[in-house]
Amino acid sequence: MAKKFDCDVELDKLNEALKIARTGVSVKRIGQRLYLRATLPAKPDSKRVKVSSQRIRLAVFAIPAGLKTAKKKAFELSNDIASQSFRWEDWVDGKGSNRNVAGWIDAFEVDYFIRRKRNPKSESTWEKDYRSPFNRLPKNQELTANLLISTAESYPADTRSRKRACDAYNALARFANVDVNLKPLRGKYRPNAVNREDVPSDELILEWCDRIPDPKWLNFYRLVACYGLRNHEAFHVDLEKLKIDPIAVVTGGKTGYRAVALPCPLGWWESWFEGKEISLPLVNARNNSHYGNISSQYFRRLELPFKIYDLRHAHAGRMAIKGIDPAIAARSQGHSLKVHSEIYLNFLGAEQLRGVLDDLR
């Protein structure tokens, strides 16, 4: 069993080593951040004129990798002092630790997972909302306001990718103390409502149940169709509980735990899942996005005439036609009532409402 990391113990060891090496520098921890302390000249904008003991903030944190970086920077600072080449502009606000884009992104990622528990949900968010737009930034250049603005402007205006990039770059700028506001560049992107032509009928959904050769992928398909799940959420359903309870428990995914995924229609649960042993494909996915990509690729290879995600849209429309309260339906699908109404229900047309006429008769 690996020994648990104790930052304070390791910090004491590091400072003892720096003392033995006569660096004149120590490493301090304030909260989760690490700082260097040494006797330094007065800052250019300071009223002080004499050298004094001062702190330098590092863009690293109290974790093993952070201590390793702090040790390296402590020796660099000691060398700068000894050679009389120390300049505050090289070190202020941690810039001595991360003078280029790549360094700031690395530090930002560490901070992100300190503030959020690392799990498939947070990793998926990191990859999609941060890693992807960060990949467009030139890694070896200095992180400046002009660089962030020009890179954000390289995305097409009024698109989801532009909005995502501006949000990610704003977060990075706040972290690195770069004075820039990218909100005006976000544009007017709004998610598109579902196109009714893309939503499969129940007849087509059932027809394809007979065309899926792998029984485990068939179970996956039926779960998504019956409960309107996101692709990756199907892999987080409590399958044992589902044998006796038609309300599906989703133990993870984009919106985390929820226990109100409703079957619609109930007869599909009775036919497909009640009292049955259910198994799903063994998928070695890194995060939620990877789960979604693998499942989508499988059904594309089968030449499914609609996207597997369209089963979720069909489920939303089915609940509306059955008269389920929109607030309950939105909670079942794991999104807000506003999203449910503006995006998922705009596709309802004459063909989708034929079932209402049958009920009225």
C-alpha positions as CSV (number, residue, x, y, z in Angstrom):
1,M,0.0,0.0,0.0
2,A,1.4,3.4,-1.1
3,K,2.4,5.7,1.8
4,K,0.0,8.7,2.1
5,F,1.5,12.0,1.1
6,D,2.0,14.4,4.1
7,C,2.8,17.8,2.7
8,D,4.1,19.3,5.9
9,V,6.4,16.4,6.6
10,E,7.8,16.5,3.1
11,L,8.1,20.3,3.3
12,D,10.2,20.0,6.5
13,K,12.5,17.6,4.7
14,L,12.8,19.9,1.7
15,N,13.7,22.9,3.8
16,E,16.2,20.9,5.8
17,A,17.9,20.0,2.5
18,L,17.9,23.6,1.3
19,K,19.4,24.7,4.6
20,I,22.2,22.1,4.4
21,A,22.9,23.3,0.8
22,R,23.1,26.9,2.2
23,T,20.8,28.2,-0.4
24,G,19.4,31.0,1.8
25,V,15.9,30.1,0.4
26,S,13.0,28.2,2.1
27,V,9.7,27.0,0.8
28,K,6.5,27.9,2.7
29,R,2.9,26.7,2.3
30,I,-0.1,29.1,2.6
31,G,-3.3,27.1,2.1
32,Q,-2.6,24.9,-0.9
33,R,-0.1,27.2,-2.6
34,L,3.7,27.2,-2.3
35,Y,5.9,30.2,-1.9
36,L,9.7,30.8,-1.8
37,R,11.1,33.0,1.1
38,A,14.5,34.6,0.9
39,T,16.3,37.9,1.7
40,L,15.6,40.0,-1.4
41,P,16.0,43.5,-2.7
42,A,13.0,45.9,-2.4
43,K,10.4,45.6,-5.2
44,P,10.5,48.4,-7.8
45,D,7.1,49.7,-6.7
46,S,7.9,49.4,-2.9
47,K,8.6,52.1,-0.4
48,R,11.3,50.0,1.1
49,V,14.9,50.6,0.1
50,K,16.7,47.9,2.0
51,V,16.9,44.2,1.4
52,S,14.4,42.2,3.5
53,S,12.9,38.8,3.9
54,Q,10.1,38.5,1.3
55,R,7.9,35.9,-0.3
56,I,7.6,34.9,-4.0
57,R,4.4,33.1,-5.0
58,L,4.9,30.0,-7.2
59,A,2.2,28.8,-9.6
60,V,2.4,25.4,-8.0
61,F,0.6,23.6,-5.2
62,A,1.2,21.5,-2.1
63,I,1.3,18.2,-3.9
64,P,4.3,16.0,-4.8
65,A,4.8,17.5,-8.2
66,G,4.5,21.0,-6.7
67,L,7.2,20.3,-4.1
68,K,9.5,19.0,-6.8
69,T,9.1,22.2,-8.8
70,A,9.5,24.3,-5.7
71,K,12.8,22.7,-4.9
72,K,14.1,23.4,-8.5
73,K,12.9,27.0,-8.3
74,A,14.5,27.5,-4.8
75,F,17.9,26.6,-6.3
76,E,17.3,28.9,-9.3
77,L,16.5,31.7,-6.9
78,S,19.6,31.0,-4.8
79,N,21.7,31.1,-8.0
80,D,20.2,34.4,-9.0
81,I,20.9,36.0,-5.6
82,A,24.4,34.6,-5.5
83,S,25.2,35.9,-9.0
84,Q,23.5,39.2,-8.3
85,S,21.3,38.7,-11.3
86,F,18.0,38.6,-9.4
87,R,15.2,40.7,-11.0
88,W,11.7,41.0,-9.6
89,E,10.2,41.0,-13.0
90,D,11.4,37.5,-13.6
91,W,9.7,36.2,-10.4
92,V,6.7,38.3,-9.5
93,D,3.3,36.4,-9.4
94,G,5.0,33.1,-10.1
95,K,6.1,34.1,-13.6
96,G,9.5,32.7,-12.9
97,S,7.8,29.3,-12.6
98,N,5.6,29.6,-15.7
99,R,6.9,32.1,-18.2
100,N,5.0,30.5,-21.1
101,V,1.5,29.3,-22.0
102,A,2.3,25.6,-21.4
103,G,3.5,26.3,-17.8
104,W,0.4,28.3,-16.9
105,I,-1.9,25.6,-18.4
106,D,-0.1,22.9,-16.3
107,A,-0.5,25.0,-13.2
108,F,-4.2,25.7,-14.0
109,E,-4.9,22.0,-14.4
110,V,-3.4,21.2,-11.0
111,D,-5.5,23.9,-9.5
112,Y,-8.6,22.7,-11.3
113,F,-8.4,19.2,-9.8
114,I,-7.5,20.5,-6.4
115,R,-10.8,22.4,-6.4
116,R,-12.8,19.5,-8.0
117,K,-12.7,15.8,-7.2
118,R,-11.1,13.9,-10.1
119,N,-13.7,11.6,-11.5
120,P,-15.1,10.7,-15.0
121,K,-17.4,13.7,-14.8
122,S,-14.7,16.3,-13.9
123,E,-12.2,14.8,-16.4
124,S,-14.8,14.9,-19.2
125,T,-15.5,18.6,-18.4
126,W,-11.7,19.3,-18.3
127,E,-11.1,17.7,-21.7
128,K,-14.1,19.3,-23.5
129,D,-14.3,22.8,-21.9
130,Y,-10.6,23.5,-21.1
131,R,-8.1,21.1,-22.7
132,S,-9.7,21.5,-26.2
133,P,-9.5,25.3,-26.4
134,F,-6.2,25.4,-24.6
135,N,-4.7,23.2,-27.3
136,R,-5.1,26.0,-29.7
137,L,-2.9,28.4,-27.7
138,P,0.8,28.5,-28.8
139,K,2.5,26.7,-25.9
140,N,6.0,28.4,-26.0
141,Q,4.8,32.0,-26.1
142,E,4.2,34.3,-23.1
143,L,0.6,34.4,-21.9
144,T,-0.6,37.9,-22.7
145,A,-4.0,39.6,-23.2
146,N,-3.3,40.0,-26.9
147,L,-2.5,36.4,-27.3
148,L,-5.8,35.3,-25.7
149,I,-7.8,37.7,-27.7
150,S,-6.3,36.8,-31.0
151,T,-6.7,33.1,-30.3
152,A,-10.3,33.5,-29.3
153,E,-11.0,35.5,-32.4
154,S,-9.7,32.6,-34.5
155,Y,-12.9,30.7,-33.7
156,P,-15.9,31.4,-35.9
157,A,-18.2,34.1,-34.4
158,D,-21.4,33.1,-32.6
159,T,-20.5,29.5,-32.3
160,R,-20.3,27.1,-29.4
161,S,-16.6,26.7,-29.9
162,R,-16.0,30.5,-29.7
163,K,-18.1,30.7,-26.5
164,R,-16.2,27.7,-24.9
165,A,-12.8,29.2,-25.8
166,C,-13.7,32.6,-24.3
167,D,-14.9,31.1,-21.1
168,A,-11.7,28.9,-20.8
169,Y,-9.3,31.7,-21.7
170,N,-11.0,34.0,-19.2
171,A,-10.5,31.4,-16.4
172,L,-6.9,31.0,-17.4
173,A,-6.4,34.8,-17.4
174,R,-7.8,35.2,-13.9
175,F,-5.5,32.4,-12.7
176,A,-2.4,33.9,-14.2
177,N,-3.4,37.6,-13.3
178,V,-3.6,38.6,-17.0
179,D,-5.8,41.7,-17.3
180,V,-8.3,40.8,-20.1
181,N,-12.0,40.4,-20.5
182,L,-13.2,38.1,-23.3
183,K,-16.9,38.2,-22.6
184,P,-17.6,40.6,-25.4
185,L,-16.1,38.1,-27.8
186,R,-18.4,35.2,-26.7
187,G,-21.0,36.2,-29.3
188,K,-24.7,35.2,-29.4
189,Y,-24.4,31.4,-29.5
190,R,-27.5,29.5,-28.4
191,P,-28.0,25.7,-28.5
192,N,-30.2,24.7,-31.4
193,A,-33.6,23.2,-30.9
194,V,-34.0,19.6,-31.9
195,N,-35.0,19.1,-35.6
196,R,-38.1,17.1,-35.7
197,E,-36.8,15.3,-38.9
198,D,-34.0,13.8,-36.8
199,V,-36.2,12.2,-34.2
200,P,-37.0,8.5,-34.9
201,S,-40.5,7.2,-34.5
202,D,-41.2,4.5,-32.0
203,E,-41.8,2.1,-34.8
204,L,-38.3,2.7,-36.2
205,I,-36.8,2.4,-32.7
206,L,-38.4,-1.0,-32.2
207,E,-37.5,-2.2,-35.7
208,W,-33.9,-1.6,-35.0
209,C,-34.0,-3.8,-31.8
210,D,-34.0,-6.7,-34.2
211,R,-31.0,-5.5,-36.2
212,I,-28.5,-5.1,-33.4
213,P,-26.4,-8.4,-33.4
214,D,-24.6,-7.9,-30.0
215,P,-27.0,-8.6,-27.1
216,K,-25.0,-6.3,-24.8
217,W,-25.2,-3.4,-27.2
218,L,-28.9,-4.2,-27.6
219,N,-29.3,-3.7,-23.9
220,F,-27.4,-0.4,-24.1
221,Y,-29.7,0.7,-27.0
222,R,-32.8,-0.2,-25.1
223,L,-31.6,1.6,-21.9
224,V,-31.1,4.8,-23.9
225,A,-34.4,4.5,-25.7
226,C,-36.5,3.6,-22.6
227,Y,-35.0,6.2,-20.3
228,G,-33.7,8.9,-22.6
229,L,-30.2,8.6,-21.2
230,R,-27.1,10.3,-22.5
231,N,-24.8,7.7,-24.1
232,H,-22.4,7.6,-21.2
233,E,-25.1,7.5,-18.5
234,A,-26.2,4.0,-19.7
235,F,-22.9,2.7,-18.3
236,H,-23.7,4.2,-14.9
237,V,-27.2,2.6,-14.3
238,D,-27.7,0.3,-11.4
239,L,-28.7,-2.8,-13.4
240,E,-29.5,-5.0,-10.4
241,K,-32.0,-2.5,-9.0
242,L,-33.5,-2.1,-12.5
243,K,-34.7,-5.7,-12.4
244,I,-37.2,-4.9,-9.7
245,D,-37.7,-1.1,-9.9
246,P,-38.7,0.7,-13.1
247,I,-37.2,4.0,-11.9
248,A,-33.6,3.8,-13.0
249,V,-30.8,5.0,-10.7
250,V,-28.0,6.7,-12.6
251,T,-24.9,6.6,-10.4
252,G,-22.8,9.0,-12.4
253,G,-22.5,11.0,-15.6
254,K,-22.7,14.6,-16.7
255,T,-25.2,15.6,-13.9
256,G,-23.9,13.1,-11.3
257,Y,-26.2,10.8,-9.3
258,R,-29.9,10.9,-10.0
259,A,-32.7,8.4,-9.1
260,V,-35.6,9.7,-11.2
261,A,-34.9,8.5,-14.7
262,L,-38.4,7.4,-15.8
263,P,-39.2,4.7,-18.3
264,C,-41.4,5.8,-21.1
265,P,-43.3,3.8,-22.0
266,L,-43.4,1.6,-18.9
267,G,-44.1,-1.4,-21.1
268,W,-40.6,-1.3,-22.5
269,W,-39.2,-1.7,-19.0
270,E,-41.6,-4.6,-18.4
271,S,-40.6,-6.3,-21.6
272,W,-36.9,-5.6,-21.6
273,F,-35.6,-5.3,-18.1
274,E,-38.1,-6.6,-15.4
275,G,-36.7,-9.7,-13.7
276,K,-33.9,-10.0,-16.3
277,E,-30.2,-10.3,-16.0
278,I,-28.8,-7.3,-17.9
279,S,-25.2,-6.9,-19.0
280,L,-23.6,-4.1,-21.1
281,P,-20.5,-4.0,-23.3
282,L,-17.2,-3.9,-21.5
283,V,-15.9,-0.5,-22.5
284,N,-12.5,0.8,-21.4
285,A,-13.2,4.5,-21.5
286,R,-11.2,7.3,-20.0
287,N,-14.1,9.6,-19.3
288,N,-17.7,10.3,-20.1
289,S,-16.9,11.8,-23.5
290,H,-15.0,8.7,-24.4
291,Y,-17.9,6.5,-23.4
292,G,-20.1,8.6,-25.7
293,N,-17.7,8.4,-28.6
294,I,-17.3,4.6,-28.4
295,S,-21.0,4.0,-28.3
296,S,-21.7,6.4,-31.1
297,Q,-19.1,4.8,-33.3
298,Y,-20.5,1.3,-32.8
299,F,-24.0,2.3,-34.0
300,R,-22.5,4.3,-36.9
301,R,-20.8,1.1,-38.1
302,L,-24.2,-0.6,-38.0
303,E,-25.5,2.2,-40.2
304,L,-28.2,3.2,-37.7
305,P,-30.4,5.7,-39.7
306,F,-30.4,8.2,-36.8
307,K,-27.9,9.2,-34.0
308,I,-28.0,7.1,-30.8
309,Y,-28.5,10.5,-29.0
310,D,-31.7,11.0,-30.9
311,L,-33.3,8.3,-28.7
312,R,-33.0,10.8,-25.9
313,H,-35.0,13.4,-27.9
314,A,-37.6,10.8,-28.8
315,H,-38.0,10.0,-25.1
316,A,-38.5,13.7,-24.2
317,G,-41.2,14.0,-26.9
318,R,-42.9,10.7,-25.7
319,M,-43.1,12.0,-22.1
320,A,-44.7,15.3,-23.4
321,I,-47.3,13.4,-25.4
322,K,-48.1,11.2,-22.4
323,G,-48.8,14.3,-20.4
324,I,-45.9,14.0,-17.9
325,D,-45.3,17.3,-16.0
326,P,-42.5,19.1,-17.8
327,A,-40.6,19.7,-14.5
328,I,-40.7,16.0,-13.8
329,A,-39.7,15.1,-17.3
330,A,-36.8,17.6,-17.2
331,R,-35.5,16.2,-13.9
332,S,-35.8,12.7,-15.3
333,Q,-33.6,13.6,-18.2
334,G,-31.1,15.5,-15.9
335,H,-31.4,19.0,-17.3
336,S,-33.2,22.3,-16.5
337,L,-36.8,23.0,-17.4
338,K,-35.7,25.8,-19.7
339,V,-33.4,23.5,-21.7
340,H,-36.1,20.9,-21.8
341,S,-38.7,23.3,-23.2
342,E,-36.5,25.3,-25.6
343,I,-34.3,22.5,-27.0
344,Y,-35.9,19.1,-26.5
345,L,-39.6,19.9,-27.1
346,N,-39.5,22.3,-30.1
347,F,-39.4,19.3,-32.5
348,L,-43.0,18.3,-31.6
349,G,-45.2,18.4,-34.7
350,A,-48.3,16.8,-36.2
351,E,-46.7,13.4,-36.6
352,Q,-45.4,13.3,-33.0
353,L,-48.8,14.4,-31.6
354,R,-50.8,11.6,-33.3
355,G,-50.7,9.7,-30.0
356,V,-52.5,12.5,-28.3
357,L,-55.5,12.0,-30.6
358,D,-55.6,8.3,-29.8
359,D,-55.7,9.2,-26.1
360,L,-58.5,11.7,-26.6
361,R,-60.6,9.1,-28.5
